[in-house]
Amino acid sequence: MKNTKKHIYLLLVIILSFLFFAGCSDTAETETAFSYSEGIDNKGFWEKIKAMDYIDMFTYQGMEIPSDVHQMSGEDVQAEIDYILESYSTTEEITDRSIIDGDIVNIDYVGSVDGIKFDGGSTDGLGTEVTAGSMDYIDDFLVQIIGHTPGETIDVEVTFPDDYEEISLQGRDAIFVTTINHIVYTETPELTDEFVETNFSESNGWTTVAEMTEGIHDDLRTSALEEYVMDYMYYEVTVSSIPDVLMDYQVEAMQDYYQNSADDYGMELSAFLTEYVGVADMDELIESSQEANTNNVRYSLAIQAVAEAAGISVEEDDVVAYFEEYLGTSDYSAYEEELGLPYLKQLTLQQKVVDFIIENAVLL
């Protein structure tokens, strides 16, 4: 289980690219004017840039990490276990008993005031899930369905509150002709050694509840440490100056991503930016992203500076290991074809540097 926060744009690009490629039948046909490997050498370093000349070197060996970052509580682990169990839940449609308080129920309804239907007062036959007895709907709507059985159609009588958002309905009595479709019964599996072995022995190597609990604890701890180190290099490292070529790279990568997104939607870029990004044009997007792009460059320089100082390098075997660890495959040929091996090496270098800093950190 991996749950590492990847909020750095440079890392996000590759993840988004993976998702994009997964939906393509032929990645070889995908073309882009921007090359993600532009300006990156075959070691994953920025060409003609010595990163140590641009940043104030920080304590990358012996970095002190506060205890509240890496000490996972029992509640943290249990919350993750509960989340996993919930993802394995199964649902069943119950139709042979009456509704009790707290049941999740699928219903349809058509609302009217003085016999006239009003906008927004119907499910249009699509069904909706509600919690019986809750006050999520107006008045005591969901209390009135208690005791009824799937298959029944009943009149639910309610009164809209005086401060209801739709002025024409304020204080009005309404009738909702409501059909009870079914009760939704959700069964969450019990956490047992058998459940763990069946579902996680192959993917995680866990065969018992104890192993799963320990594994989740360790994964959460690793994720928290990675996030702390990444945040430090993203926000805290002091940069003396920003190489124009790296800032240009960030801007071009961003432009390429949004152009591809607009193409996927079959839209002009300007229309896509207005509707989905909330900016008037690319110039406004570049301006509003100035700080984020600067932080991306800071992060990238910090990564390379540590690699320079510590002698960290990346070979193709490291790229294979990276893909096996984070994508579950050793075949990265499609991504190499689209993004270039230098870019993949730079991604691998980023992870190796983060791992190196954690391995040599002082945990307070």
C-alpha positions as CSV (number, residue, x, y, z in Angstrom):
1,M,0.0,0.0,0.0
2,K,1.4,3.4,-1.0
3,N,-0.2,6.6,0.0
4,T,2.6,9.1,-0.5
5,K,1.5,12.7,-1.2
6,K,2.8,13.7,-4.6
7,H,1.9,17.4,-4.7
8,I,4.9,18.6,-6.7
9,Y,3.9,19.6,-10.2
10,L,6.8,17.9,-11.8
11,L,5.7,14.6,-10.2
12,L,2.1,15.3,-10.9
13,V,2.7,15.6,-14.6
14,I,3.9,12.0,-14.8
15,I,1.0,10.7,-12.7
16,L,-1.5,12.5,-14.9
17,S,0.3,11.2,-18.0
18,F,-0.1,7.7,-16.7
19,L,-3.8,8.2,-16.2
20,F,-4.1,9.7,-19.7
21,F,-2.1,6.9,-21.4
22,A,-4.2,4.2,-19.6
23,G,-7.2,5.5,-21.5
24,C,-5.5,5.4,-24.9
25,S,-5.5,2.4,-27.1
26,D,-2.3,3.4,-28.9
27,T,0.1,5.7,-27.0
28,A,2.5,5.8,-30.0
29,E,-0.1,8.0,-31.8
30,T,0.0,10.6,-29.0
31,E,2.0,13.6,-30.1
32,T,3.1,16.6,-28.2
33,A,5.1,19.7,-29.1
34,F,6.7,19.7,-25.7
35,S,9.3,17.2,-24.7
36,Y,9.4,16.3,-21.0
37,S,13.0,15.2,-21.4
38,E,14.1,18.6,-22.9
39,G,17.1,19.9,-21.0
40,I,17.6,16.8,-18.9
41,D,20.7,14.7,-19.4
42,N,21.0,10.9,-19.4
43,K,21.6,10.9,-15.6
44,G,18.3,12.7,-14.9
45,F,20.1,16.0,-14.1
46,W,19.4,19.4,-15.6
47,E,21.9,20.0,-18.4
48,K,24.6,22.6,-17.8
49,I,23.2,23.4,-14.4
50,K,25.1,22.9,-11.1
51,A,22.2,23.0,-8.6
52,M,24.5,23.6,-5.6
53,D,25.4,27.0,-7.1
54,Y,21.7,28.1,-6.8
55,I,20.7,27.1,-3.3
56,D,21.9,27.4,0.2
57,M,22.8,23.8,1.1
58,F,20.7,22.5,3.9
59,T,21.2,19.6,6.3
60,Y,20.3,16.8,4.0
61,Q,22.3,14.3,6.2
62,G,21.0,14.3,9.7
63,M,17.8,16.3,8.9
64,E,15.8,16.5,12.2
65,I,12.2,15.4,11.8
66,P,9.9,16.1,14.7
67,S,8.2,13.2,16.5
68,D,4.7,14.3,15.7
69,V,5.5,13.7,12.1
70,H,6.6,10.1,12.2
71,Q,4.9,8.7,15.3
72,M,1.6,7.1,14.1
73,S,-1.2,6.8,16.6
74,G,-3.4,3.7,17.0
75,E,-6.3,5.9,15.7
76,D,-4.4,6.7,12.5
77,V,-3.8,3.0,11.8
78,Q,-7.4,2.1,12.7
79,A,-8.8,4.8,10.4
80,E,-6.8,3.3,7.5
81,I,-8.0,-0.2,8.4
82,D,-11.6,1.0,8.5
83,Y,-11.2,2.7,5.1
84,I,-9.8,-0.5,3.6
85,L,-12.5,-2.7,5.1
86,E,-15.1,-0.3,3.7
87,S,-13.6,-0.6,0.2
88,Y,-14.3,-4.3,0.4
89,S,-17.9,-3.9,1.6
90,T,-20.7,-5.4,-0.4
91,T,-24.3,-4.1,-0.8
92,E,-27.6,-6.0,-1.1
93,E,-31.1,-4.7,-2.0
94,I,-33.5,-5.7,0.8
95,T,-37.2,-5.8,-0.1
96,D,-38.8,-8.2,2.4
97,R,-39.0,-6.1,5.6
98,S,-40.1,-2.7,6.7
99,I,-37.9,0.3,7.1
100,I,-36.4,1.0,10.6
101,D,-34.7,4.2,11.8
102,G,-31.2,4.5,10.4
103,D,-31.8,2.3,7.3
104,I,-30.3,3.5,4.0
105,V,-33.2,3.5,1.6
106,N,-33.5,4.0,-2.1
107,I,-36.6,6.0,-3.0
108,D,-38.2,8.0,-5.8
109,Y,-40.6,10.9,-5.2
110,V,-42.6,13.6,-7.0
111,G,-43.4,16.7,-5.1
112,S,-46.3,19.1,-5.6
113,V,-47.9,22.1,-3.9
114,D,-51.7,22.5,-4.4
115,G,-51.5,19.7,-6.9
116,I,-48.9,21.5,-9.1
117,K,-45.4,19.9,-9.5
118,F,-42.5,22.3,-8.8
119,D,-39.0,22.4,-10.2
120,G,-36.5,20.3,-8.2
121,G,-39.1,18.3,-6.4
122,S,-38.7,15.0,-8.2
123,T,-36.1,12.3,-8.6
124,D,-37.2,11.8,-12.2
125,G,-37.3,8.1,-11.6
126,L,-33.5,7.9,-11.1
127,G,-33.8,6.9,-7.4
128,T,-31.9,8.4,-4.5
129,E,-30.5,7.0,-1.3
130,V,-31.6,8.5,2.0
131,T,-31.2,7.7,5.7
132,A,-34.5,6.9,7.3
133,G,-35.2,9.0,10.4
134,S,-32.6,11.7,9.5
135,M,-33.4,15.4,9.1
136,D,-31.5,15.7,5.8
137,Y,-34.8,16.6,4.0
138,I,-37.3,19.2,4.9
139,D,-39.5,18.8,7.9
140,D,-39.9,15.1,8.9
141,F,-39.9,13.7,5.4
142,L,-37.5,10.9,6.2
143,V,-39.2,10.0,9.5
144,Q,-42.5,9.3,7.6
145,I,-41.0,6.5,5.5
146,I,-40.1,4.5,8.7
147,G,-42.4,1.4,9.0
148,H,-43.1,1.2,5.3
149,T,-42.0,-1.7,3.0
150,P,-40.2,-1.6,-0.4
151,G,-42.8,-1.7,-3.1
152,E,-45.1,0.7,-1.3
153,T,-46.0,4.2,-2.7
154,I,-47.0,6.7,0.0
155,D,-47.9,10.3,0.3
156,V,-45.3,12.2,2.5
157,E,-46.8,15.4,3.7
158,V,-44.4,18.2,4.8
159,T,-44.3,22.0,5.2
160,F,-41.5,24.0,3.8
161,P,-39.8,26.2,6.4
162,D,-40.4,29.9,6.4
163,D,-36.8,30.7,5.5
164,Y,-36.6,28.1,2.7
165,E,-34.2,29.2,-0.1
166,E,-36.9,29.1,-2.8
167,I,-39.1,32.0,-1.8
168,S,-42.2,30.7,-3.6
169,L,-42.2,27.6,-1.4
170,Q,-41.6,29.3,1.9
171,G,-44.2,28.1,4.5
172,R,-46.1,26.1,1.9
173,D,-47.5,22.6,2.5
174,A,-46.4,20.0,0.0
175,I,-47.1,16.4,-0.8
176,F,-44.4,14.1,-2.1
177,V,-45.7,10.9,-3.7
178,T,-42.9,8.6,-2.6
179,T,-42.1,5.1,-3.8
180,I,-39.9,2.9,-1.6
181,N,-37.6,1.0,-4.0
182,H,-35.4,-1.0,-1.6
183,I,-33.4,-0.9,1.6
184,V,-29.7,-0.8,1.0
185,Y,-27.9,-3.3,3.2
186,T,-24.1,-2.9,3.4
187,E,-22.0,-5.7,4.8
188,T,-18.5,-4.8,5.8
189,P,-16.1,-7.8,6.1
190,E,-14.8,-8.8,9.5
191,L,-11.0,-8.3,9.9
192,T,-9.6,-11.8,10.3
193,D,-6.4,-13.5,9.4
194,E,-8.3,-15.3,6.6
195,F,-9.6,-12.0,5.1
196,V,-6.0,-10.6,5.2
197,E,-4.4,-13.6,3.6
198,T,-7.0,-13.8,0.9
199,N,-6.8,-10.2,-0.1
200,F,-3.3,-9.0,0.7
201,S,-0.9,-11.9,0.8
202,E,0.0,-11.5,-2.9
203,S,0.0,-7.7,-3.1
204,N,1.4,-6.8,0.3
205,G,2.8,-10.0,1.8
206,W,0.4,-9.8,4.7
207,T,-1.2,-13.1,6.0
208,T,-2.4,-12.1,9.4
209,V,-4.1,-9.1,11.1
210,A,-1.0,-8.4,13.0
211,E,1.1,-8.2,9.8
212,M,-1.5,-6.0,8.2
213,T,-1.6,-3.6,11.2
214,E,2.2,-3.4,11.3
215,G,2.4,-2.9,7.5
216,I,-0.2,-0.1,7.6
217,H,1.6,1.6,10.4
218,D,4.9,1.4,8.5
219,D,3.3,2.7,5.3
220,L,1.7,5.6,7.1
221,R,5.0,6.5,8.8
222,T,6.9,6.3,5.5
223,S,4.3,8.5,3.8
224,A,4.5,11.1,6.6
225,L,8.3,11.2,6.4
226,E,8.3,11.6,2.6
227,E,5.7,14.4,2.8
228,Y,7.8,16.2,5.5
229,V,11.0,16.0,3.4
230,M,9.2,17.0,0.2
231,D,7.5,19.9,1.9
232,Y,10.8,21.1,3.3
233,M,12.5,21.1,-0.1
234,Y,9.5,22.6,-1.8
235,Y,8.9,25.5,0.7
236,E,11.9,26.0,3.0
237,V,15.1,25.7,0.9
238,T,16.6,29.1,0.1
239,V,17.3,29.7,-3.5
240,S,19.7,32.5,-4.5
241,S,18.3,32.7,-8.1
242,I,16.1,30.9,-10.5
243,P,17.6,29.7,-13.8
244,D,15.3,31.0,-16.6
245,V,15.6,27.7,-18.4
246,L,14.0,25.8,-15.5
247,M,11.2,28.4,-15.1
248,D,10.5,28.2,-18.9
249,Y,10.4,24.4,-18.6
250,Q,7.7,24.6,-15.9
251,V,5.6,27.0,-17.9
252,E,5.9,25.0,-21.1
253,A,5.0,21.8,-19.2
254,M,2.0,23.5,-17.8
255,Q,0.9,24.8,-21.1
256,D,1.3,21.4,-22.7
257,Y,-0.8,19.7,-20.0
258,Y,-3.7,22.1,-20.3
259,Q,-3.5,22.0,-24.1
260,N,-3.7,18.2,-24.0
261,S,-6.6,18.4,-21.5
262,A,-8.5,20.8,-23.8
263,D,-7.9,18.5,-26.7
264,D,-9.3,15.6,-24.7
265,Y,-12.4,17.5,-24.2
266,G,-12.6,18.6,-27.8
267,M,-12.4,22.2,-26.8
268,E,-10.4,25.3,-27.7
269,L,-7.7,26.0,-25.1
270,S,-9.2,29.4,-24.2
271,A,-12.7,28.0,-23.7
272,F,-11.3,25.1,-21.6
273,L,-9.3,27.5,-19.3
274,T,-12.3,29.7,-18.8
275,E,-14.8,26.9,-18.1
276,Y,-12.6,24.4,-16.1
277,V,-9.7,26.3,-14.7
278,G,-11.4,29.7,-14.0
279,V,-8.9,31.9,-15.8
280,A,-9.4,34.2,-18.8
281,D,-6.4,32.9,-20.8
282,M,-3.0,31.3,-20.6
283,D,-1.3,34.5,-19.6
284,E,-3.5,34.7,-16.5
285,L,-2.8,31.1,-15.7
286,I,0.9,31.6,-16.0
287,E,0.7,34.7,-13.7
288,S,-1.4,33.0,-11.1
289,S,0.9,29.9,-11.2
290,Q,4.1,32.0,-10.7
291,E,4.6,31.0,-7.0
292,A,3.8,27.3,-7.6
293,N,6.2,27.1,-10.6
294,T,8.9,28.9,-8.5
295,N,8.4,26.3,-5.8
296,N,8.6,23.5,-8.3
297,V,12.0,24.8,-9.5
298,R,13.2,25.2,-5.9
299,Y,12.2,21.6,-5.3
300,S,13.9,20.4,-8.4
301,L,17.1,22.3,-7.6
302,A,17.2,21.0,-4.1
303,I,16.8,17.4,-5.3
304,Q,19.7,17.8,-7.8
305,A,21.9,19.6,-5.3
306,V,21.6,16.7,-2.8
307,A,22.3,14.3,-5.6
308,E,25.4,16.3,-6.6
309,A,26.7,16.6,-3.0
310,A,25.9,13.0,-2.0
311,G,26.9,11.3,-5.2
312,I,23.5,9.9,-5.9
313,S,23.0,8.6,-9.4
314,V,20.3,6.7,-11.4
315,E,20.8,3.7,-13.6
316,E,18.2,2.0,-15.8
317,D,17.9,-0.7,-13.1
318,D,16.7,2.0,-10.7
319,V,14.1,3.1,-13.2
320,V,12.8,-0.5,-13.4
321,A,12.7,-0.7,-9.6
322,Y,10.8,2.7,-9.4
323,F,8.2,1.4,-11.8
324,E,7.8,-1.9,-10.0
325,E,7.4,-0.1,-6.7
326,Y,5.0,2.6,-7.7
327,L,3.2,1.2,-10.7
328,G,3.5,-2.5,-10.3
329,T,5.2,-3.1,-13.6
330,S,8.8,-3.3,-14.9
331,D,7.8,-2.4,-18.4
332,Y,8.0,1.4,-18.8
333,S,8.6,1.3,-22.6
334,A,5.4,3.2,-23.4
335,Y,6.2,6.0,-21.0
336,E,9.8,6.1,-22.2
337,E,8.5,6.5,-25.8
338,E,6.2,9.4,-24.8
339,L,8.3,11.1,-22.1
340,G,11.9,10.1,-22.7
341,L,14.2,8.1,-20.5
342,P,15.9,11.3,-19.1
343,Y,12.6,12.4,-17.6
344,L,11.9,9.0,-16.1
345,K,15.4,9.0,-14.6
346,Q,14.8,12.4,-13.1
347,L,11.6,11.1,-11.5
348,T,13.5,8.2,-10.1
349,L,16.3,10.5,-8.9
350,Q,13.7,12.5,-7.0
351,Q,12.5,9.4,-5.1
352,K,16.1,8.2,-4.5
353,V,17.0,11.6,-2.9
354,V,14.0,11.6,-0.7
355,D,14.7,8.1,0.4
356,F,18.3,9.0,1.1
357,I,17.4,12.0,3.3
358,I,14.9,9.8,5.3
359,E,17.4,7.0,5.7
360,N,19.9,9.5,7.2
361,A,17.5,11.6,9.1
362,V,17.4,12.2,12.9
363,L,14.0,11.2,14.2
364,L,13.2,13.3,17.2
